């Protein structure tokens, strides 16, 4: 069994390969050749005022790659108001020195053995970005040249890399309500991507005149206004609370990551976070009649259509994560770690047993 840190994982992944793996896994899911188990959250109060402890799991199995994955997070979560917007913020309070807790366990579908235990941070960023990249491949115009981005956090980095892998953007506009954040993000990706990446002073400016608009924030309040959507635009979101029903009313073709949401199990006295509880169907997706909306697995497996004309306004609403995404990205991580001999190898006897469980 191999232990891998985020520092180990990052050089093992490149976005084009990750987009290809996510697309193949979703295609198999659409053909019923792979399995996903929706997210579950066990939520209880925390001793910090207004905070909760969230034990979160999601899992999936991709037989074609021989990998099954379970993602497990143990998070202390708060909902502060930052720049006038309620945010979902995890606290780094675990020792040593204030750290987060998240892991992905990768299992062999052949032998059942635990192959690897991996920090989930870089995998999380990559699987979300790659999934949005797959959707953009089917929904964004092929001649898209301008990209607008709301958000400059870890997830936003995965999004800009994936979008630039899916389309050849010439101009990218970045907005965050914190000037220093948008400036440093733009400067970083100007060098990394060798594109015209510029910081702008408002969300409206980031959305103005772009071919693709991405909102990648931790905001628990809406970030996109319906009037920003223009003919031919593709919109991509990460958070169930970023889009309002009026946005969906403007969209000609909508695809969601998954219709089936997760389940939250909540202890008495737990603080309420708007749009966070998995059982809150009113904020579950914001989409009326979601049972009739195509899922990404339908589109990539050929059961639903992607963009049909240059004038369509399309939207990918990535409001629900899937454990299968970690099996897809995990297949690359494990393969490359073994090939490059990266990670800490531990005796498999510590992770197996001769007692029938």
C-alpha positions as CSV (number, residue, x, y, z in Angstrom):
1,X,0.0,0.0,0.0
2,X,1.2,3.5,-0.9
3,X,0.8,6.7,1.1
4,X,0.7,9.8,-1.0
5,X,0.6,13.5,0.0
6,X,-0.6,16.4,-2.0
7,X,3.0,17.2,-2.8
8,X,3.4,13.7,-4.2
9,X,0.2,13.9,-6.2
10,X,0.5,17.3,-8.0
11,X,3.3,16.3,-10.4
12,X,1.5,13.1,-11.3
13,X,-1.5,14.8,-12.9
14,X,-2.0,16.9,-16.0
15,X,-5.3,18.3,-17.0
16,X,-5.8,16.8,-20.5
17,X,-5.3,13.3,-19.1
18,X,-7.6,14.0,-16.2
19,X,-10.3,15.3,-18.6
20,X,-10.0,12.2,-20.7
21,X,-10.3,9.9,-17.6
22,X,-13.3,11.8,-16.2
23,X,-15.0,11.6,-19.6
24,X,-14.4,7.9,-20.0
25,X,-15.6,7.2,-16.4
26,X,-18.8,9.2,-16.9
27,X,-19.4,7.5,-20.2
28,X,-19.2,4.1,-18.5
29,X,-21.5,5.4,-15.8
30,X,-24.0,6.4,-18.4
31,X,-23.9,2.9,-19.9
32,X,-24.2,1.4,-16.4
33,X,-20.7,0.0,-16.6
34,X,-19.6,1.9,-13.5
35,X,-21.1,2.7,-10.1
36,X,-21.4,5.9,-8.0
37,X,-22.8,6.2,-4.5
38,X,-24.0,9.7,-3.6
39,X,-22.4,11.8,-0.9
40,X,-23.4,11.4,2.7
41,X,-22.8,13.9,5.5
42,X,-22.9,13.3,9.3
43,X,-23.2,16.8,10.8
44,X,-23.0,17.6,14.5
45,X,-22.3,20.8,16.5
46,X,-18.7,21.9,17.2
47,X,-17.5,23.6,20.4
48,X,-16.7,26.7,18.3
49,X,-19.6,29.1,18.0
50,X,-21.5,28.7,14.8
51,X,-19.3,25.8,13.6
52,X,-20.1,22.2,12.8
53,X,-18.2,19.0,12.4
54,X,-19.0,17.3,9.0
55,X,-18.0,13.7,8.4
56,X,-18.4,13.4,4.6
57,X,-18.1,10.3,2.4
58,X,-18.6,9.6,-1.3
59,X,-17.6,6.6,-3.3
60,X,-17.5,5.0,-6.8
61,X,-16.2,2.1,-8.7
62,X,-14.8,2.1,-12.2
63,X,-14.1,-1.5,-13.3
64,X,-12.5,-0.5,-16.6
65,X,-9.6,1.1,-14.7
66,X,-9.7,-1.6,-11.9
67,X,-10.2,1.1,-9.3
68,X,-12.8,1.8,-6.6
69,X,-12.5,4.9,-4.5
70,X,-13.8,6.3,-1.2
71,X,-13.3,9.9,-0.3
72,X,-13.5,10.7,3.4
73,X,-13.4,14.2,4.9
74,X,-13.5,15.2,8.6
75,X,-14.1,19.0,8.5
76,X,-14.8,21.8,10.9
77,X,-17.0,24.2,8.9
78,X,-18.2,27.7,9.5
79,X,-20.3,30.3,7.6
80,X,-18.7,33.7,8.0
81,X,-19.8,36.9,6.1
82,X,-16.8,37.9,3.9
83,X,-17.1,41.0,1.7
84,X,-20.8,41.1,2.2
85,X,-21.4,37.4,1.2
86,X,-22.0,34.4,3.4
87,X,-19.3,31.8,2.7
88,X,-18.7,28.2,3.5
89,X,-15.3,28.1,5.1
90,X,-13.4,25.1,6.5
91,X,-11.2,25.7,9.5
92,X,-7.6,24.4,9.5
93,X,-7.4,23.5,13.2
94,X,-5.9,20.0,13.3
95,X,-2.4,19.5,14.6
96,X,0.4,20.0,13.8
97,X,0.2,23.7,13.1
98,X,-3.4,23.9,11.8
99,X,-4.2,21.4,9.0
100,X,-7.2,19.9,7.2
101,X,-8.4,16.3,7.1
102,X,-9.3,14.6,3.8
103,X,-8.2,11.3,2.2
104,X,-9.1,9.2,-0.8
105,X,-8.7,5.4,-0.4
106,X,-8.1,3.5,-3.7
107,X,-9.0,-0.2,-3.9
108,X,-8.4,-2.8,-6.5
109,X,-11.6,-4.2,-8.1
110,X,-9.5,-7.3,-8.9
111,X,-8.1,-8.3,-5.5
112,X,-10.0,-6.0,-3.2
113,X,-6.8,-4.7,-1.6
114,X,-6.2,-1.2,-0.5
115,X,-3.8,0.2,-3.1
116,X,-3.2,3.7,-1.9
117,X,-4.2,6.3,0.7
118,X,-4.0,9.8,-0.8
119,X,-4.4,13.4,0.5
120,X,-7.6,14.6,-1.3
121,X,-6.8,18.3,-1.8
122,X,-5.1,18.2,-5.2
123,X,-7.3,15.3,-6.4
124,X,-10.4,17.3,-5.3
125,X,-9.3,20.4,-7.2
126,X,-8.4,18.4,-10.3
127,X,-11.5,16.2,-10.5
128,X,-13.9,19.2,-10.2
129,X,-11.9,21.1,-12.8
130,X,-11.7,18.2,-15.2
131,X,-15.4,17.5,-14.9
132,X,-16.2,21.1,-15.9
133,X,-13.7,20.7,-18.7
134,X,-15.6,17.7,-20.0
135,X,-18.8,19.6,-20.0
136,X,-17.3,22.6,-21.8
137,X,-16.0,20.2,-24.5
138,X,-19.7,19.4,-25.3
139,X,-21.4,22.6,-24.4
140,X,-19.1,25.6,-25.1
141,X,-18.8,26.9,-28.7
142,X,-15.7,25.6,-30.5
143,X,-14.7,29.1,-31.4
144,X,-14.9,30.4,-27.8
145,X,-12.0,32.9,-27.3
146,X,-12.9,34.8,-24.1
147,X,-13.3,33.4,-20.6
148,X,-14.7,35.1,-17.5
149,X,-13.9,33.7,-14.0
150,X,-15.5,34.5,-10.6
151,X,-13.3,33.2,-7.8
152,X,-9.6,32.9,-7.1
153,X,-9.4,30.0,-4.6
154,X,-8.1,26.5,-5.0
155,X,-11.1,25.4,-7.1
156,X,-10.8,28.4,-9.4
157,X,-7.3,27.3,-10.3
158,X,-8.6,23.9,-11.4
159,X,-11.3,25.5,-13.4
160,X,-9.1,27.9,-15.4
161,X,-6.7,25.1,-16.2
162,X,-9.5,22.8,-17.4
163,X,-11.2,25.5,-19.5
164,X,-8.0,26.3,-21.2
165,X,-7.5,22.6,-21.9
166,X,-11.0,22.4,-23.5
167,X,-10.9,25.6,-25.5
168,X,-8.2,27.9,-26.9
169,X,-8.9,31.1,-25.0
170,X,-7.1,34.3,-25.9
171,X,-8.5,36.6,-23.1
172,X,-9.4,35.6,-19.6
173,X,-10.9,38.1,-17.1
174,X,-10.6,37.3,-13.4
175,X,-12.8,38.8,-10.5
176,X,-12.6,38.3,-6.8
177,X,-13.9,40.8,-4.3
178,X,-10.5,40.9,-2.7
179,X,-8.2,43.0,-5.0
180,X,-5.0,41.4,-3.9
181,X,-6.4,37.9,-4.6
182,X,-7.5,38.7,-8.1
183,X,-4.3,40.4,-9.0
184,X,-2.0,37.6,-7.8
185,X,-4.3,34.9,-9.4
186,X,-4.2,36.7,-12.7
187,X,-0.4,37.2,-12.6
188,X,0.2,33.6,-11.7
189,X,-1.9,32.2,-14.5
190,X,-0.7,34.7,-17.0
191,X,2.7,33.0,-16.6
192,X,1.5,29.4,-16.2
193,X,-0.9,29.5,-19.2
194,X,0.9,32.1,-21.4
195,X,-2.4,33.8,-22.0
196,X,-3.8,37.3,-21.6
197,X,-5.1,36.9,-18.1
198,X,-6.2,40.1,-16.4
199,X,-7.9,41.1,-13.1
200,X,-11.1,43.2,-13.4
201,X,-12.9,45.3,-10.8
202,X,-16.3,43.7,-10.8
203,X,-18.2,40.5,-11.5
204,X,-20.2,42.3,-14.1
205,X,-17.0,43.2,-15.9
206,X,-15.8,39.6,-15.8
207,X,-19.0,38.5,-17.4
208,X,-19.3,41.2,-20.0
209,X,-18.8,40.0,-23.5
210,X,-17.3,36.6,-22.7
211,X,-18.0,33.3,-24.5
212,X,-17.6,31.2,-21.3
213,X,-18.4,32.3,-17.8
214,X,-17.3,30.2,-14.8
215,X,-18.3,30.8,-11.2
216,X,-16.0,29.0,-8.8
217,X,-16.6,30.4,-5.3
218,X,-17.5,29.2,-1.8
219,X,-20.4,31.7,-1.7
220,X,-23.6,30.6,-0.1
221,X,-25.4,33.5,-1.9
222,X,-25.9,33.9,-5.7
223,X,-23.0,35.1,-7.7
224,X,-24.6,35.3,-11.2
225,X,-27.3,37.6,-12.4
226,X,-29.7,36.4,-15.2
227,X,-29.1,39.5,-17.4
228,X,-25.4,38.6,-17.7
229,X,-26.2,35.6,-19.9
230,X,-25.9,36.5,-23.6
231,X,-26.5,34.6,-26.8
232,X,-24.0,31.8,-27.4
233,X,-22.5,31.9,-23.9
234,X,-21.6,28.8,-21.8
235,X,-22.0,29.1,-18.1
236,X,-20.4,26.7,-15.6
237,X,-20.9,26.6,-11.8
238,X,-19.5,24.7,-8.9
239,X,-21.8,25.5,-6.0
240,X,-25.5,24.8,-5.6
241,X,-26.1,28.3,-4.2
242,X,-24.3,30.3,-6.9
243,X,-27.1,30.3,-9.4
244,X,-30.7,31.4,-9.0
245,X,-33.8,30.1,-10.8
246,X,-33.8,33.2,-13.0
247,X,-30.5,32.1,-14.5
248,X,-31.8,28.7,-15.4
249,X,-34.8,30.4,-17.0
250,X,-32.4,32.1,-19.5
251,X,-30.6,28.8,-20.4
252,X,-31.5,26.9,-23.6
253,X,-29.5,23.8,-22.7
254,X,-28.8,22.7,-19.2
255,X,-26.8,19.7,-18.0
256,X,-26.2,18.8,-14.4
257,X,-23.3,16.7,-12.9
258,X,-25.9,14.4,-11.2
259,X,-29.6,14.7,-10.4
260,X,-29.5,12.5,-7.3
261,X,-28.2,14.5,-4.4
262,X,-26.6,13.3,-1.2
263,X,-28.1,12.9,2.3
264,X,-27.3,14.8,5.5
265,X,-27.7,13.2,8.9
266,X,-27.8,16.1,11.4
267,X,-27.7,16.1,15.2
268,X,-30.0,18.2,17.3
269,X,-28.7,21.7,17.9
270,X,-26.5,21.9,14.8
271,X,-26.2,25.4,13.3
272,X,-28.1,25.8,9.9
273,X,-26.1,26.8,6.9
274,X,-28.2,28.0,4.0
275,X,-27.8,25.8,0.9
276,X,-25.4,23.4,2.8
277,X,-27.7,20.7,4.1
278,X,-27.9,17.9,1.5
279,X,-31.6,17.3,2.4
280,X,-32.6,20.9,1.6
281,X,-34.2,20.2,-1.7
282,X,-35.1,23.9,-2.2
283,X,-31.4,24.7,-2.4
284,X,-30.4,21.2,-3.7
285,X,-29.8,22.5,-7.2
286,X,-32.1,25.5,-7.7
287,X,-33.4,23.8,-10.8
288,X,-37.1,23.3,-11.3
289,X,-38.1,19.9,-12.7
290,X,-34.6,18.6,-12.2
291,X,-35.8,15.0,-12.8
292,X,-36.0,15.9,-16.5
293,X,-32.6,17.6,-16.8
294,X,-29.8,15.5,-18.5
295,X,-26.9,14.4,-16.5
296,X,-23.3,14.7,-17.6
297,X,-23.2,10.9,-17.9
298,X,-26.1,11.0,-20.4
299,X,-24.3,13.5,-22.6
300,X,-20.9,11.8,-22.8
301,X,-22.5,8.4,-23.4
302,X,-24.6,9.7,-26.3
303,X,-28.0,9.6,-24.6
304,X,-28.4,13.4,-24.5
305,X,-27.2,16.1,-26.9
306,X,-24.6,18.7,-26.3
307,X,-24.7,22.2,-27.9
308,X,-26.8,22.2,-31.0
309,X,-26.2,25.8,-32.3
310,X,-23.9,28.7,-31.9
311,X,-26.7,30.8,-30.5
312,X,-27.7,28.5,-27.6
313,X,-27.0,29.6,-24.0
314,X,-25.7,26.5,-22.3
315,X,-25.1,25.7,-18.7
316,X,-23.3,23.0,-16.7
317,X,-24.5,23.0,-13.1
318,X,-21.9,21.1,-11.1
319,X,-23.7,21.2,-7.8
320,X,-23.1,17.6,-6.7
321,X,-19.8,15.8,-6.4
322,X,-19.4,12.1,-7.3
323,X,-17.2,9.5,-5.8
324,X,-16.6,8.0,-9.2
325,X,-14.6,11.1,-10.1
326,X,-12.0,10.1,-7.5
327,X,-11.8,6.6,-9.0
328,X,-11.1,8.2,-12.4
329,X,-8.4,10.6,-11.1
330,X,-7.2,8.0,-8.7
331,X,-6.5,5.6,-11.6
332,X,-3.9,8.1,-12.9
333,X,-2.5,8.8,-9.5
334,X,-1.9,5.2,-8.7
335,X,-0.5,4.2,-12.1
336,X,1.9,7.1,-12.2
337,X,3.0,6.7,-8.5
338,X,3.9,3.1,-9.2
339,X,5.7,3.9,-12.4
340,X,7.7,6.7,-10.9
341,X,8.2,5.0,-7.5
342,X,6.7,7.9,-5.6
343,X,5.1,7.7,-2.2
344,X,5.7,5.8,1.1
345,X,5.2,2.1,0.7
346,X,3.8,0.2,3.7
347,X,3.4,-3.5,4.3
348,X,0.1,-4.7,3.0
349,X,-0.3,-6.9,6.1
350,X,-1.2,-3.8,8.1
351,X,-4.2,-3.2,5.8
352,X,-5.5,-6.8,5.2
353,X,-6.5,-9.6,7.6
354,X,-6.8,-13.3,7.8
355,X,-10.0,-13.1,9.9
356,X,-13.2,-13.3,7.9
357,X,-14.9,-9.9,8.6
